[in-house]
Amino acid sequence: MLVTLGVVLVAIFATILAGSRWGDAELTPSLALDLEGGTQVILRPVAEAEGTVTAETIDQAIGVIRQRVDASGVAEAEITSQGGSNIVVALPGRPSEETLDLVRTSAQMEFRPVLVMGAPTPTAETDPAASAAPAPDASAAPAEGDAAEGETTEGETAVQPATDATADPVDPAAADPATSPAAAEEPSDEPATAEPTSPSDIAHYVTPAVQARFDELDCTLPENRTGGAPGAADAAVVTCDQTGTAKFILGPVEIEGSDIDTATSGLRQLPSGATTNEWVVSLEFTSGGTPKFTETTTRLASQAPPLNQFAVVLDALVISAPSVNEVIPNGQAEISGTFTRDSAAALANQLSFGSLPISFTVQSEEQISATLGSEQLRNGLLAGLLGLLLVVVYSLLQYRALGLVTVASLVIAAVLTYGVITLLSWWQGYRLSLPGVAGLIVAIGITADSFIVYFERIRDELRDGRSLGAAVDTGWHRARRTILASDAVNLLAAVVLYFAAVGGVRGFAFTLGLTTLIDLLVVVCFTHPLMVLLSRTRFFSQGHPASGLDPKRLGVDPSKVRYVGRGRVVGGARDGGPTEPAPADGADVAGLSAQPRKQPVAVGAGHQTIAERRAAARAAAAAQDTTDATEDGATGTDAPGTGRPEGSDR
């Protein structure tokens, strides 16, 4: 266990040093906005019509910006509304220009036809025509009743991974860069035809360059789902599903988000007026958007999957890709699929937000100082050091030399916590806030509590008559359950607090949960193995007064028979127990010495080993024989038929 812990520590700090040498890692954790400061951007909404800027639209915009910032790897960002209209975005540290562009760019909604759809991972080079070939139809049947209401089906149910069956046969010679000159050339972005026949014309829009970007795109990576600026409205774009489950090649924009009049969610209603248990999203387009949507659905309804799908693109990411089952002439559509109440409501809100003619301009952008500053950080660290000092002093007073094990365990836990937080700052963009520092200070008590439980269990075992080695093993098995239960409760509280809270409270919950896991690792891999090694030393095993395991200080009765292993027991007068006084005359009686004898030891009712029971039985028999001999010798009674005192020859 000690070797395992050493390997973990070396691996963590070796990774940090390597990252600082050959990457952008730092040797100290990154600090949050309240301790380091950062950049503040204030966005002002610009509406084409009065009354379109509401609290709901501001909340939707905040959600889009938060998704962008979180996906870019920036942690502890503060995004709030100001005065019910402006949006204030505060980013800790010095964010990159790409991150600032994500904040400055206004979200836009577009409807684009689906040209190619595939699995989210990078794929081999494919033929665009083959990629758009008909796929198994997983869409729902056309709606019953009035066809004028129209229906589309949720395209997520029709997403099929790209397979080798759709790829062109590969010539081994062509696959070798040394024998294929074209392999070293950049893919061409020139369309195969001069003019497109429709927005779904694959031959025109899916150029070799577009296909290459599609093949290389990996939508499972968060950085490829940050959203931001949309592509050119009259060209094909390559993008991801916002959940990272699929990737697309989309045609030019056919309908703008502002062409949507309303979007609501609810249970489907049949023409008879009955309500089913299927959740759907209902769309209604404006007078200007209705003819556009009619033209789009007329073309898509006659296509094979995935060309019969259109993608709803918000913030350059596909939020839905339903397929068209029939022509929708009156601008009223219904999106159905595997919706739940929450997912249907979320899609309706996104569609509603995209339909509003609102955008944002940057009102101001400036560097801000830390809201709390380095002085508060120093005060927090001093509070932590003071708490640590008090714990160390208490451990040394209570456990003497055994308290040094507590000190060493706390040092290992602190080093491990520092390394993990520094590593997370580099890999995940984590930033340490003042509430996070508070979580680290609380962890000192949690960690020390685990050691106290273990040490007290060892001392209890020693009081029961066990040797130190046996007490360490037995005490560990019993204390481990208590430690696991305590850490499980702390971890559960931290998880609930993290997901239920917002803002700085989440930073406290994160460090609390992290240090709880580290506490468990240190107790298992350091404290217990160290105690096993110390139990083999003379200083601790013999109960030196300064060891913290002194039998007298623990209240251990020296006259009590104790099993010490290998069939041996200790106790009685040899170990300092009380003695029985000699007869009053002080003379030898019947050949027995009048020297003090061991007091008969009572056998306790507790658990005893076989050796303990045998030793106690032998001691009791010997004591009884000695008592009988003493009594017979004192009275001078002859044993019948022997002519000598009874019991004198035993």
N, C-alpha and C positions, 0 to 999 in steps of 0.2 A: 504493500500500500504506500509506503514512504517513497519507493522508487517510482510508482505511478504518479504520485503527486509531484515529485521532482520533474518528471518528464513533461507533465502538463504545464508547470511553471516555465520551464525552459522553452517549450514550444510557443507559449504566449509571448514572452518577451523577445524571443528570437524573431517571431513574425513582426513584432512592432519595430525592432531594429532594422530588419530587412526592408520593411515598408518605408521607414524614414531614410534609408540609404538609397533605395532604388525607386521609391514611389513618393507619394505626397503625405505619408503618415507623419504624425508628430508624436513626441515622447510624452506629451501631457494631454489630458482629456480636453475636448473642446467645451467651451462654456456657452451657456444659453444667453438669451437676450437680456435677462435681468442682471447678469454678471459681466457681460462683455460689451453689450451694445450691438448695433448693426445698422441696417438700412431700412428706412421707412418710406413707403410709397403710398400716396393718397390718390385714389381713383375717384373721379367725378362722373356720374352717369349722364349720358347725352341721349335724350329721347326725341323721336320724331313727332310725337303727339303728346299732349298734356294728359296727365293721369296714368301714364304707363309705368312710372317709377313708383313702385309700392314696396312695402316691407317684404312681400313674398318674392318679388323679383330680385331684391337685394340679397335675400337669403340664398336664392338659387345661384346668384353670381358668386357669393362667398363659397358655396359648395364647390363650384367649378374651380375657383382659384385654389382652394384647399387641396383638391384632388391633384392639381398640377404641381403644387409645391411639395406635397407628400411624395408623389411619384418621382420627383427630381432628387429625393434623398435628403432634403433639408428638414431637420427636426426642430421642435420647440419654436415654430413660427407662430406669430399672433396675427389673426385675421379677424377684424371686427368691423362693425358698421359705425359710422359717426354721424350723428344728427339725423339718423333714419334714412340717409341717402348716400353719402360718401362711404367708401370702403377704405379702411386703413390696413395695410399689409406691412408688418414689421418682421424682417428676416434677420436672424442673428449672424454675427460675424460679417464677413465680406462675401456676399453671395456672388456667384459667377454671372456674367452678362447673359448667359442662356437662361438662367433662373429668373433674372429680372425681366427678360423678354416674355417669359411665360406669364408673369404677373401683368405686364402692360397690355398684352394682347387681349382683345375682347372676344368673348365666346360667340360663335356663329353656328347656326343650324342649317343644314343642307340636305336635300334629297338627291341621291345619286344612284344610277343603275348599277347592279352588281355584274361585273364582267368575269372575274375569276375569284374563287373562294377556296381556301385550303386550311390545313392544320397550322397551328401557330408557330411551329418550329421551322427552322431552315429546311428547305426542300431541294431536291435535285432539279436540274434544268428540265422544264416541261414545255410541251407545245401548248400555246394559249388556246387553240381550238379544242385540243383534247381536254384541257382543264375545264372548259365550259361545256363539255359534253353532258348529256342528260344524266342526272344522278337519281338514285332511288327516291321516289316521291314520298316525303314524310309529312307533307302539308295536309291540312284538314280538307274535307270536302267543301264544295261551294255552299254558301249559306242558304238556308231554307227561306222561303217567302219572297218578299219583294227584292228583286235583283238590283233595284235602284239604290238600295242602301249600301250594297257592295260589301266586300269583305277581303281582308288580307289575313294571312296567317303568320304567326311568329316564326321568323326565319331561323331562329336558333335551333329549332327542332330538325332543320334540314341540313345543318352543317355536316359535311362529310370530310374526313381527313384525306389529304392527297395520297394516292397509292401509286405503286410502280406501274400499274396497268395503264395509267394515263400518260406515262412518259414515253418519249420516243426511244427506239432502240439506239444504244450507244455504240459507236464504232470504237473499238479499243485503240485504233491508231489515232482517231480524232481526240480521244480523251487524254492522250499523252501530250503535254505542252511542248515537248521537243519536236514532235512530228506534226503538230497542228499550229500553223502560224496564226490562225484566227483566235486561238486561245489567249494569246498575249495582247490582243487588241481590245479596246474598250467597246462594250456593246453599243450598237447604234441606237439613236433616239429618233431616227427618221421613220415616219409611218409607212406602212406598206402601200396605202392608197392615198391619193391626193386629197379627197374629200370623204368624210364619213357618211355612210348611208343613214345612220341613226345614232343616238347616244349609246346604243348597245353594240356598235360596230367594233368587234374585237380586233379585226385585221388593221383597223386604223389607230385605235387607241393603245393597244397592248404592243408596244414596240419592244425590241430586244432589251433596251435599257430598263424599261418598266418591268419586264419579266425578270431581269436580273435582280432588281431591287426587291421584288416580291420573293424570289427564291432565297435571298440572303436575310430577309427580315425575320427576327425572332421576337414574337409577341409575348413570350413568357418572361422577358426581361422588363422590369418596371420602367426603365429609362426610355423604352420604346412606346410607352403608353402615357406619356406626359401631356399629350394634346398640344394645344397652342394654335398657331396660325394655320388656316386651311390651305390646301393647294390651289392651283389655278382653276378658275371656274370652268374653263373650256378645255381642260386636259384631264387625262386619267391620273388618279392618285393611288398610292399604296398605303394602306393603313391597317390598324388593328381593331379588333373588338375591344371595348373598354374593360372587359373582364380578362382579356388575354387568352380566350379560348379559340380564336380563329383570326385569320388575316384575309385581306381582300385587295383586289384591284377593282377600283370603281371608275365609272365613266364620268362625263362632265355633269355639272349641276343642272338639274331640270326644274327643281322647285326650291324656293327659299323658305327659311323658317318663318319669315313674316307672312307667308301665304296661309299659315294655319290660323283659323279663327278661334277654335276651342279644342281642348283635349281633356277628356274625363275618363275615369275608370269606374267599373261597376260590374255587376253580374249580367250575363247575357239574357236578353228578353226575346222570346220567340214571337212570331207573328200573331199567335193566338193570345198573347199577353202574359203567358206563363214565364216564370223566371227560373233559369237553370242555376246550377252551382259552379258554372264556369266563369272565371274572371276575364274580362276583355277591356280593351282601351278603345274608346270611340273618338274619331277625328272628324272635324268639320272644317273645310277650307273656306277661305274668303271668296268673294265674287271674282277676284282676279286670279286666285289660285285654283279654282274649280276647273276651268278649261285646261290648265296645265296638267292637273292631276288626271283628268279624263284622257288626255292624249297619252300620258305616260302609261296608265293602266291598260289602254287599248293595245299598245305595243307589247307590254310585258305579259299580258294574259295569254298571248299566243306563243310564248317562248318556253323552252324546256329549262328545267333547273340547271344551274343557278341563274340563268339569264332572265327568269321570270321574277326575280327578287329586286327590290330597291332598298338601299341602305339609308337609314336615318342617321346622319352624321352630326354630332354635337361636339364642338371643340376639337375637330379633326379626328375624332374617334367614333367608331360605329356603335351606337347604343341599341340598335335593333335592325334586323334585315328580314322583314316579312316577305313572303311570296304572294303574288297576285293571282287570285283564282278566277276573277271575272272582271269585266269592264265596269268601272265605277263612274257613271256619268254625272251624278249630282253633287260630287264633292263631299259625300258622307261615307266614311270608311270605318271599318272595325278590325282591330288587330287582335287576334286570338292566338292561343298557344298554351304552353305550360306555365301560366301566370298564377301567382298567389296574390292575395290582397295587397301586400306590401309592394311586390314587384310591379304590379299593374299601376298602383298609385305613383310609384317612382317614375315609371315611363311617362305617365300622363303629365307629371310635373315637369319633366325634362322637355316634353313637347310643348307644353304651355310656355315655358321660359324661352324656348327657341322661337316661338311665334311672336314674341314681343319685340317691337322695333327699338331696342335699347342697346347702347354700347357705352364704353367708358373711355375717358381721356385721363392722362396723368396730370393731376393738379399740382403735385409737388413730389419731389424725391430728394431725400437728404439723409445724411449720416446722423444717427442718434447715439447718445451716450447710454451707458448701462443704467437701467432704472433703479437698481440697488447699488451696484458698484463693487469695487474690490474691497472696500472697508467692511461691508456686510459679509463678504466671503471670508475675510480674515476672522471676523467675529464668529462665524459659524465653525470655522476650522478650530479656533481656540476653544469653543464650547465642546467640540468633539474630543480635543486633546485633554481637556479637563475631565470629561467623563471617562476617558480611557485611563487617565492617571488614578482616578478614584477606584475604578475597577481593579487596577493593578495593586493598589495599596490594600484594598480589602482582601484580595486573593492571597497576598503574602502574609497578612495578619491571620487569616482564617486557615490557610493551608500550608504555611511555612514554605519549605522548598518545593512542595507540590504546586504552589502557586506559580512557580516559574513555567510549568507546563501550560497554564492559562495564558501567561504572557506570550510564550512562544506561539501558541495557537492563534492568539489575536494578531500577532505580527504576520503570520502566514496568511490569515484571512484578509488582512489589510493589503498585503502585497498582491494577492490574487484578485481582490476587488479592483485595485488600481489598474492592473493589467487588463482585466476584462473590459472595464469602462473605456480605457484608452483604445483598445482594439475595436470596440463598438463605435467609437467616435470616428475611426477611420473607415471601417467597413459599412456601417449603417447610417453615418451622419448623426449619431447620437450626441446630444449636448447636455452637459450637466448644469442643472439649475439649482437655485437655493433650496427649493423643496426636495430636490434630489439629495442635496447635502444633508438635509434633515433626516432623510431615510437612512443614510449611511451612519449618522450618529445613533439613531435608534437601534441599528443593527449591532452596535457594540454590546448593548444589554442582552439582545437575543442570542448572540454568539456566546457570551459569558454564561448565560443561563444553561446552555447545553453542557458546558464543562462542569458546572456546579452539580447538575443532576447526576452526571457520571461519577464525580468524585464522592458525593454523598452515598451513592449506591455501593461504591467500593468500601467505604468506611463502615457501612451497615454490615457488609459481608464479613469484615474483620471482626466486628463485635459478635457475630454469630460463631466465631471460632475458626474461620478459614484462614489459610495462609494467604500472603499477598498475591501470589500467582493465581491461586484459585479465586480469590476475591476479584481480581482484575477481569478474569474470563467470565465468571458468573455475573458480576456487576455489569459488564458490558451487555450481555444478553438481556438483562432486565431493564437497564437504562435505555437501551436502544429503542425499545417500544415507546417509551415516554418522549424521547427526543424526536422520533419520527412523527408522533401525534402532534407535538408542539409545533414543529416546522410545517406540518401539513396545514394546521390552522392558520399560521402566519401567511403561508403562500396563498391559501384560498382567499384570505382577506385582501391580500395585495392584488390578486387577479380581479376580484370583484370591484375593488376600488379603481383599478386601472381602466376597466371597460365602462364603469358607471360614471366616472368623473371626467372633467375636462380641465384644460389648462395645466397650471403648475401642480395640481394634485396628482395628475398622472405621472409626473416626474418623481414624486414621493413614492407612489405605488410601485413604480418600476424598480427603483433602487432597493426598496424593501423586499420585493420578490427576489431580486438578484442576490442580495446578501443572504437571504434565507437559504437559497440553494448552495451558496458558497459555504455557509455554516455547516450544512449537512456534509459537504465534501470534506471539509477540514476535520470534522469530528471523526469521520470514518477512515480517512486516509492519513491523518496525522496524529490526533490526540490519542486514539486507542492504540495504534501501533507503538507510539512513544511510551505509553504506560506499560505495555507488555515488555519493552526493553528495560524500563526502569525497575520493574518488579524482579528482575534477575540480578540486580545489584545489591550488595551487602547493606548499603546505606538505607535503602528503602525497605528491603525485605526483612531486616531485623528491627525495623521500627525505631530508627534514630529519633531522638527528641526534636531535632530540627527538620525532620522529613515531612512532618504533618501527619504521620501515620503511627505516632507513638501509642502503644497499647494503653498506657496509663491515662494519656490525654483523651483517648477514645472511650475510656471506661471499661476496658476488657478485663474480666476477672481472671487473674493468673492461676487460680486453683482449678479452673474449668478445663476438663479434658478437651484438647483441640487436636484435630487430625492435620498433620503437616505433610502427608504424602508418603508413598513407599511403605505403607503399613505401619508408620510411626505416629505416635500421639505424644503430646506434651501436656503438662498440667501437674498440679499437686505441688509437693514440697520442693522437688527438683527445680521447679520453675518459679519458686518464690511463694508457693502457697502456704497456708497455715499448717502447723504441726500439732499433733496431739501430745500433751504433756506425759512424762514418764510416771510410773507408780510412785506413791508417796514415800516409800522407804528408800527409793533410789537404788536398790540392789537388783542384781540380775535374778530373774525368776525363771526357774526351770530351764536354764541355759539360754535364755533370751536376753539380749542386751536391753538396758533401760534407756537407750538413746531415743530421741524423738522419732516418732513414726509418722508416715503420711496419713492425713485425715482421709477416711473413706470418701470417695467422690461420688456424689449422687449422679445418676444417669438422667440427663434431661429428657423431656418428652419431645424434643425437636427431632429433626431429621438427623440420622447418624449413618455413617458408613459401616460396612462389615467390620473393618479394623477397629473403628471406635467402639462398637458394641462388644467385640471380643476383649479389647483392652479393659473396658469398664467391668466386664464380667470377671476377668482375672483379678482386677484390683479389689472387687467386692469379696471374692472368695478368699483371697489372701488376708484381707482385713478381718473377716469372720473367723478364720483359723487362728489368727493371732489373738483375737479377743478371747476365744475359748481357752487357749493355752494359758493366758494370763490369769484368768479366773480360777482354773483348776490348780495352778501352781500356788496361788495365794492361799487357798484353803488346805493344801496338803492332802487331798483325798487321793487314795490309791485307786488305780483302775482295777476293776474286778479281775482276780486271777493273775495279776502281773506283779504285785508287790512294789509298784512304783507309782508316783503321782500320775493321775490320768491327764493325758495331753502333753506330758513332758517330752515324749519322743514322737515328733510329728514329721 
